[in-house]
Amino acid sequence: MASSASARGGRGLLLPPVAVVIAVLLLVLDGAAGCFPRIFSFGDSLADTGNYAFVYPNNSGDAALWPPYGETFFHHPTGRCSNGRLIVDFIADALGLPFVRPYLSGRSAEDFACGANFAVGGATALSPDFFRARGFDGLSNQVHLDMEMKWFRDLLHLLCPGNLSDCSDMMNQSLFLVGEIGGNDYNIPLLSRFPFDKIRTFTPSIVAKISSAVTELIQLGAKTLVVPGNLPIGCIPRYLMIFKSDKEEDYEPQTGCLRWMNKFSQYHNKVLREELKKLRKIHTGVTIIYADYYGAAMEIFLSPEQYGIENPLVACCGGGEPYGVSPTTMCGYGEYELCDNPEKYGSWDGYHPSEAAYRVIATGLLLGPYTQPSMASTTSSCPKLTELGSSDEYKPLYDQ
């Protein structure tokens, strides 16, 4: 049952079974921080740990900067588009590292001793010029992947002034999370009702841009890169509301998600996987890992009870039936409603997963089969993670 945002008090949360798995993961990896001394992360709101407020300082109305965002774990807003931690936070925890600092919040080389996060909420892979050239003018000053890569190069000059070759050891010992990025290249035109047949033609260019960023990072010395695919967007509550259909065949019978939208996510992921295969053949001394966000997230929608989630397709924060969202309410604005326990919801605000959902996805990447090649078996510098990867405790439900 939802409660009015203006009439709520604090609450204690019970840990679902998957939280116990994460707790065990952290214990097993305790002391293994040396496997990756730092993380560098790129992407959009699925990975942004606080850059948005620095990029758009005059946009004080951004909901992620206000309660109830961040309430579950941090107990205050951090700029993360969720009630708590993101996938990048769980990965950093598992590797014994602190949460990855937003790049725009740091000043000195010491600030980035454990890496940096360049992700920005709303970021796209492609620049606004790409979309304008194709008849879509819905992006103006959008941050895009080339900008995030420029920030990374600027950081290298800060860390290794005068000679970037001095950064070679740092680069080959770091873990790079290149995304998720590209989702907003679809989301923004979709929400503007731009023709879907034109949106679908963007995919090769989006994947080429991701490939270009991966290639540049490798040329700069990166040796281990994780490249995520797209989530099952047909399971996003706001899409389920906007593209509601009276046709039963438009929905997946097992999940209730929109079939055509999930097929589109699978198409993007297929093109991305094929591109990563090509890159592996070119860069034989580099580990390029595909992170199957789609498969890991589908665990939630196929068997939510396994993870203590009772409402996989409903937003905790917002208001409206049947998906917890409506055209007139938004989480953090006005008379929105807030659920009593976000751990039981798959979505936080109708657009972004809840911390509970992010935890499931991160577990699937670290323990399960949702990294190709396996994050555990291919990371020889993390022996504890390798041992964990052979565990039979995690049994996947879905394998794309």
Secondary structure, DSSP 4 states (H G I P E B T S, - for coil): -EEEGGG------PPPHHHHHHHHHHHHTTT-GGG-S-EEEE-STTT-SS-HHHHSTT-TT-GGGSTTTTTTTTSS--S-SSSS--HHHHHHHHTT-PPPPBGGG--SGGGGTTEEE---TT-BSS-HHHHHTTT----SS--BHHHHHHHHHHHHHHHSTT-GGGGHHHHHHSEEEE-S-SHHHHHHHHHTT--HHHHHTTHHHHHHHHHHHHHHHHHTT--EEEEE----GGG-HHHHHHT--S-GGGB-TTT--BHHHHHHHHHHHHHHHHHHHHHHHH-TTSEEEEE-HHHHHHHHHH-GGGGT-SEEEEESEE--TTTS-BTTBBTTBSS-EEES-GGGEEESSSSSB-HHHHHHHHHHHHTSS-EES-TTTT-TT-HHHHHHHT-SS---S---
